[in-house]
């Protein structure tokens, strides 16, 4: 699989686009004021225990208490403190494991999403370049993506290198061809990190951060880069230098793929990424055959409806439906990744009368999903002909990250957040500054956007003004909707 990675960096926002065979497949966005929490380790404080739900709410210092289920306590707390006459696999009720005010070390599994707080686990895991360290476990495993014939040999190598110091390890997919020296280096790094976490837990009060996961740029090198990655291009020289040093120390083979992009065109214009992002925020996805998808996301689940549209290329109706569904299966798999849709997904393919057609569509869909880094589980077609599946959800979807409910339509639609609009404006000014040479740029926008520029985004605006060497003035226009703006060249 041929892959290219484009990184658009600015002080306020980092955007990473994963390109496969010339098409955008995945987009990750991290904002300096809204950094994700997944992977962070906290010393939490039990705020409330709910025996009826076998769960607890934990204060980790956020606005909303985080959620911890008893299942995420079993191996980390129960097995270490269980009575000797109880089987290790039997979990005590949560009310016998936790009490209000108790300090407990936890890790974020899922970012806060919508009205829900963060999801936690007490089973700490620390990801390295080649291995994942499980400090409270003694199990040694190997990624299921590695061929079965190689797994036992690789497992024995990790067991030998891990020694008797305790803790478990899982060999990641990119560790398949690693040398023993590289694995030993990763083991030492992970154990040192765990030692720092334990030391911090003894010094800091409850509701404190003990460990932060890598930033987005570093996580891309750790988690996204694969053997087929051709180039990793970034448009910031400063961040390129920093990332190059990180790669040379922790993943030398990846360092040679890094390139600094200094072209005149914005880096995302190379593959029309912003155009694809705009399309990914809409409900309708056009298919080349003339059919189309309608994608609706709710808090409970995501539905995808497949329609034939004006496609009449096949000789008979059954073939027409089959070809549309085949194309749709490829498009749906791409949209799930691009939009980062997680949780329950229901796909309503066009009804197929032939069983071999249904089997072929299902096989193609599973083939396309196999390219997804996020875990998926396809349950097949239900009695109603609906395809049911799940995709692991760890962070907000693209639409929830970039948009907010529209006050003008009572929440039935979405508009970009004021912050998203400010970042669009900053990018547009930079684009205009490369093409024209005015005395001044004037931003005319809604009061909400202008207020952000005067307050939280004032440093980013001033930084851009210094960078382009031109003053940028602001003008609030009450008649403008939140997404509307004009950039006037004076």
HELIX and SHEET records of a PDB file:
HELIX    1   1 UNK A   51  UNK A   53  5                                   3    
HELIX    2   2 UNK A   70  UNK A   72  5                                   3    
HELIX    3   3 UNK A   74  UNK A   78  3                                   5    
HELIX    4   4 UNK A   79  UNK A   81  1                                   3    
HELIX    5   5 UNK A   94  UNK A   96  5                                   3    
HELIX    6   6 UNK A  148  UNK A  162  1                                  15    
HELIX    7   7 UNK A  173  UNK A  175  5                                   3    
HELIX    8   8 UNK A  180  UNK A  203  1                                  24    
HELIX    9   9 UNK A  216  UNK A  219  1                                   4    
HELIX   10  10 UNK A  220  UNK A  224  3                                   5    
HELIX   11  11 UNK A  237  UNK A  250  1                                  14    
HELIX   12  12 UNK A  252  UNK A  255  1                                   4    
HELIX   13  13 UNK A  267  UNK A  271  5                                   5    
HELIX   14  14 UNK A  273  UNK A  280  1                                   8    
HELIX   15  15 UNK A  317  UNK A  339  1                                  23    
HELIX   16  16 UNK A  355  UNK A  369  1                                  15    
HELIX   17  17 UNK A  398  UNK A  402  1                                   5    
HELIX   18  18 UNK A  407  UNK A  409  5                                   3    
HELIX   19  19 UNK A  418  UNK A  435  1                                  18    
HELIX   20  20 UNK A  447  UNK A  454  1                                   8    
HELIX   21  21 UNK A  458  UNK A  468  1                                  11    
SHEET    1   A 5 UNK A  23  UNK A  31  0                                        
SHEET    2   A 5 UNK A  13  UNK A  20 -1                                        
SHEET    3   A 5 UNK A   3  UNK A   9 -1                                        
SHEET    4   A 5 UNK A 229  UNK A 234  1                                        
SHEET    5   A 5 UNK A 258  UNK A 260  1                                        
SHEET    1   B 5 UNK A  66  UNK A  69  0                                        
SHEET    2   B 5 UNK A  55  UNK A  59 -1                                        
SHEET    3   B 5 UNK A  41  UNK A  50 -1                                        
SHEET    4   B 5 UNK A 103  UNK A 110 -1                                        
SHEET    5   B 5 UNK A 119  UNK A 121 -1                                        
SHEET    1   C 4 UNK A  66  UNK A  69  0                                        
SHEET    2   C 4 UNK A  55  UNK A  59 -1                                        
SHEET    3   C 4 UNK A  41  UNK A  50 -1                                        
SHEET    4   C 4 UNK A 208  UNK A 211 -1                                        
SHEET    1   D 4 UNK A 126  UNK A 127  0                                        
SHEET    2   D 4 UNK A 131  UNK A 134 -1                                        
SHEET    3   D 4 UNK A 168  UNK A 171 -1                                        
SHEET    4   D 4 UNK A 140  UNK A 142  1                                        
SHEET    1   E 6 UNK A 284  UNK A 286  0                                        
SHEET    2   E 6 UNK A 292  UNK A 297 -1                                        
SHEET    3   E 6 UNK A 301  UNK A 307 -1                                        
SHEET    4   E 6 UNK A 343  UNK A 348  1                                        
SHEET    5   E 6 UNK A 387  UNK A 391 -1                                        
SHEET    6   E 6 UNK A 376  UNK A 381 -1                                        
SHEET    1   F 2 UNK A 403  UNK A 405  0                                        
SHEET    2   F 2 UNK A 414  UNK A 416 -1                                        
SHEET    1   G 3 UNK A 471  UNK A 476  0                                        
SHEET    2   G 3 UNK A 440  UNK A 445  1                                        
SHEET    3   G 3 UNK A 485  UNK A 489 -1                                        
END                                                                             
